[in-house]
Amino acid sequence: MSPGIKAALDLVAELGGGTERLRTEMRLQTALGQAFVSMSGFASDETGKAFERAAELSDLIGDTSQFI
């Protein structure tokens, strides 16, 4: 994972709880997944982990619009 992406995820984690933090992390994980698709393809472990986490967050906040 690039240092910039890791730094962004670390900063989001510092925001504490709440829907907006979850939504922000969901967006970052989705963007990360898209980047991994470009670099490693759909079947890579990194791609799957990023999209899986984004889907978990989506379920938590009740926003499935990213995955329709």
N, C-alpha and C positions, 0 to 999 in steps of 0.2 A: 504494500500500500504506500502511496506517495506520502511524503511528510506533510504536504498541504492538506490532503484529505484527512489524515490522522489528526492534524491540528484542529481542523474544523469539527470533527466528531468529538474531540476532547473538549472543545469549547461548548458545544451543544450539551454535553453531559454536565457541565458546570451550571447550566441554566436551572437545574432542579427539575421538579415535576411539573405537570401541567400539560394541557393539550397542545399549547403552542410549541413547547419543546419537542413533544412527540411528532408533531407535524413537520417541524424543521428537520429533525433527524430522518423522518420518512423521505423528505425531499432529497436530502443528502445521500441516503442509501440508494434511492432510485437513480440519481445522477451517477453515483459510483457504479451501480450495476450496468448502466449504459456505457460507461467508460470501459468497464471490463469486457463487455460484449465486443467493443471495437478492438481491444488489445488481445483478448484471449478466446473470444467466441462464447456462444450461448452455453456450452457444456462445461465451462471451467468452474472449478470449485469457488473461486472468488465471486464470479457472476452469480452463482446460485446463492451464496451466503448473503450477498448484498440485497438481492431481490427477496429472499426469504425474510430477512430482517425488515425490509420495507413493508412486506405484506403483514407481518406481525404488528407493526406499528399502525398500519392502516386499519386492521381489525380493532386495535385498542381504542382508536379515536373515532371509529365508525365512518371512515372516509375511504371508500373503495374506488373512487373516481380515477385514481392513478392506474388501476388494474383492469379497467373495462375495455 
